């Protein structure tokens, strides 16, 4: 290759690189948006008391065992009892 050929290839690569950069920014890149996020309160070690409407000493405890009747039958699925 001659010096002119190498110089021509370098110029063509440079021009195609610059033109592809601007074309891709025009068609492919996303539009600029001014995004804002909500303000987040920092986590602290303070804990406020829960509402007394839901958590009080007279409320029903759903985790208690409910016993309907004494059942002494140790084989409930057998016939003839």
N, C-alpha and C positions, 0 to 999 in steps of 0.2 A: 504494500500500500504506500501511496505517496503521502506527503505531509498535507496536501490539500484535502485528500480523502479523510484523513483522521480529523482534521479541523472541521470539515463539513459534518461528520458524524457527531462530534461533540456539540456543535451548534444545533443540530437537529434534535439531539437528546435533551438539551437545555430548553429549547423552545417547546418541545412536546411536554416536558415535565412541568414547566410553568403554566402552560395552557391547561393541562389536565388538572392541576391544583385549583385554578380558578373555576373551571367548569364543574368540578366535583363539589366545591363549596357552594356554588350557585344552585345545583340541582339535588345534591344528596344530603347536605348538612341540614340539621334541624333548625327551626327558627329560634331566635333568642327569646327566652321567657324570663320574666322576673318572678321567680318562685319564692314564696314565703311560707314558713311553717308556723304552726301554733306554738305559743310559749309553753314550755314545760316547767312545772314547778319542781324544785329540787326535792330529793328524798330526805326526810329528817327522821330522827329517832323518836319524835313526839307521836303519841297515839291518843287520839280523842276517844272518849267513851262512845259506844254504839247507842243508837236511838233506844230510848226506854219504851217506845211503842212496840218494838219487836223483841227486845231482850230485857225481860224483867223476871222477877222471882215467881210470878203467877202464871207464866206461860207454860204451854204443854211441851214436854220433852219428847220429840219424835223418836229418839233412840232407845227409849225404855222398852223392855220386853213386855208384850201384851199377853196376858194369860187369861184365856176365856174360861176354862174348866179344868179340873184335875183329870188327867188322862193317865191311867195306869196300864193301858194296853200297850205292850211292848212290840206287838205284831199287828199293826193296824190294817194290813192288806190281806189277812187270812179270812177264810169263810167260817161261819158257824160260831160266832161269838156270842 
